[in-house]
């Protein structure tokens, strides 16, 4: 039977492939679901590669800054909240 707009794909898979763990009636839908995920995963992989490229560029820039003598300042009170009342009291 020919199905309009659909094409058949025959695959040979090894005996130990995970798809054989599913019941015979479920294998087709599972295989289709995995095949439909491929474009999504490819797009995510491309995005992750771009993020990694940007992180590497930032790491190189940071290394150049540190080589030039610029160091990050670490403060113990960095988590301390801003005291707005104290700040505006200094203008009185």
C-alpha positions in Angstrom: 0.0 0.0 0.0 1.4 3.4 -1.0 0.9 6.2 1.5 0.6 9.6 0.0 3.4 11.9 1.1 5.3 9.2 2.9 8.4 7.2 1.9 9.7 4.0 3.3 13.1 3.5 4.8 14.5 0.1 5.3 17.3 -0.2 7.9 19.6 -3.0 9.0 20.5 -2.7 12.7 22.7 -5.0 14.8 21.0 -7.6 17.0 22.0 -5.7 20.2 20.5 -2.3 19.1 18.2 -0.8 21.7 15.2 -0.6 19.3 14.8 -4.4 19.6 13.9 -4.0 23.3 10.6 -2.6 22.2 7.6 -4.6 21.2 7.2 -5.1 17.4 4.3 -2.7 17.2 6.1 0.1 19.0 9.4 0.1 17.1 8.3 2.2 14.2 6.9 5.1 16.4 10.0 5.0 18.6 12.3 5.1 15.6 10.3 8.0 14.1 10.5 9.9 17.4 14.3 9.5 17.5 14.7 10.5 13.9 12.5 13.6 14.5 14.8 14.6 17.4 17.9 14.8 15.2 17.3 18.3 13.8 16.6 19.6 17.3 19.8 18.0 18.7 21.8 19.3 15.7 20.6 22.8 16.4 21.5 22.5 20.1 24.9 21.1 19.2 25.5 24.1 16.9 24.5 26.5 19.7 26.7 24.8 22.2 29.7 25.0 19.8 29.1 28.7 19.5 28.9 29.1 23.3 32.1 27.1 23.6 33.8 29.3 21.0 32.8 32.4 22.8 33.9 31.1 26.2 37.3 30.2 24.7 37.6 33.7 23.2 36.7 35.2 26.6 39.3 33.0 28.3 42.0 34.1 25.8 41.1 37.8 26.4 41.2 37.3 30.2 44.6 35.5 29.9 45.9 38.5 27.8 44.6 41.0 30.4 46.2 39.0 33.3 49.5 38.8 31.3 49.4 42.6 31.0 49.1 43.0 34.8 45.3 43.4 35.2 44.0 41.3 38.0 40.5 40.7 39.3 39.8 42.2 42.7 38.2 39.8 45.1 36.2 41.3 47.9 34.8 39.5 50.9 31.8 41.8 51.1 30.7 41.4 47.5 27.5 39.8 48.6 26.7 42.7 50.9 23.5 44.6 50.0 23.6 48.2 48.9 22.7 50.6 51.8 20.5 53.2 50.0 19.7 55.1 53.2 23.4 55.4 54.1 24.3 56.5 50.5 21.6 59.2 50.4 22.5 60.4 53.9 25.9 61.4 52.7 24.2 64.1 50.5 22.6 65.9 53.5 
